[in-house]
């Protein structure tokens, strides 16, 4: 059934909460538009992750807090409308100070986000795997977490700390404990550098833990099964789809420019029937016909 007649989940946060209980580990694939979300759902993933880095890049912008709240809220709404799946939405530092975070949480709840991810960096924030990050005081982050929970109580809050690469592992764990106590539903230690560091977090924190399995960063490549053994409940692949798609598009454009035709690329393309099936073209068509 298409979204025209399919009943949407009234509260996707409840769906994500249920997944946290039922599943030993959740893989949240990074998506940056609705059709990539549909592909993730078609493959069989149960949760999505809207990355600020991927969304920024897809709009031709660097990941330096240049997106507006409306940009992220609208994309979350579009993805949810198409996919009807829980989405963890990266809202960077919450688009400002404590009151801004409260507004952000309320807007993201209206946009059907299941969870928002807030990080403890100063503006302008930077990619968690790059140098030059600066952090806010831990108590300031505690206030942001409390503001988000108070303004949208059903919305799950993922508290990310970037302290590992700024102040070291001990400070990162200290901050994570504060954030857990403040009411964060999920803790996200960013840019850890070994399995031992991931394990140290798992031993210290009682809340569900989220691991970032990004590419070309400080974290070594760790499999989903290994993260499960380390005690993690969610693994995100935030920018994998964007990187793969961008490279494939570039290679296709270079081929067409060189040879003047796309004919020899057809076996690398999603064909018309596959695309129509993914976007439920024929269901929309049937819906329209049945009204006449």
Steps between C-alpha positions, in 0.01 A plus 500: 500500500619851426511773761179633345305225678754343737461587867811678626652428839360767731819507705816358338684552831297210638607287203866575571452427870349165408794423268741578783322239711448233235815518291846403623642776279350757264671608179391853406601572143592854415259654248482853364176495300181291478600270214818392680279430801272287284800299380606441861150382586484281189826329599355426844637758743261607776642839596647800318752768590483850351858625514570872512823440311329305222206740473735800492716341231195404293407870501854601401599624847774400746408355839553826692156573649382671181166319483185663638261318732240512224737323257541205736139491622363504146731222383414287803132552420547406133697186586249388760207563266661279236639227725284487815806395702663635818769757423782616726561860396832677545427854618865587569506728808124552495508818289608724784472532876266331746180671386591425138547133591152494654358645178702252292369203697140615460541560126672166443226319691244667272709385203469138621861451608529204735813643663726801476875496544655797682875546538710691752701714258515877471384676186603466228507126556732277301494142381573279797799343327676828417726713715419848626191414705412700810258382765245675715503451877351167601233672713388700198447174311306362798267800473451437128406137565251599768349766272450250219339243730272758659374649173438167321481231766437205265787591268814297567817699557838374384776684687827506308826593663802601296723513806716198408698685235511829692562403864547122494303187582460563873330836443279349230375232742454760775285713269302200379407411857377855557296491181346165592405637843348808335253279312666414170343183363801396293869587535722555194876509563649653186838424339615218727822348375499132600283209609640543850365855512156386384507229767599751770191705415281192505620409848446853633161594351163337567301676227489354148814589306528615139814443291596697191649276230600774262769475234840670486485608863664432834298186575635169363265289289297288741225262389140506621549168679810636673310807617229272637763307697635831631157582642369754246131524408516724190755529220473781245655517153441872453662591168559164325209540257596855404865409438412197289233686301724800434781285368264297280345816354841654430619186322180490292531865401865452404406197289226689313727799444770274358289262289191710422248236609370327813421175314785302657400614848152349496604196704611736779164679510178440687258428215159659453309211658725493806458873551123486458475212746709688756290818483174299465411663170243239403329517842452873457366436150259234628386728781416770247314257268291359785365846576349532152 
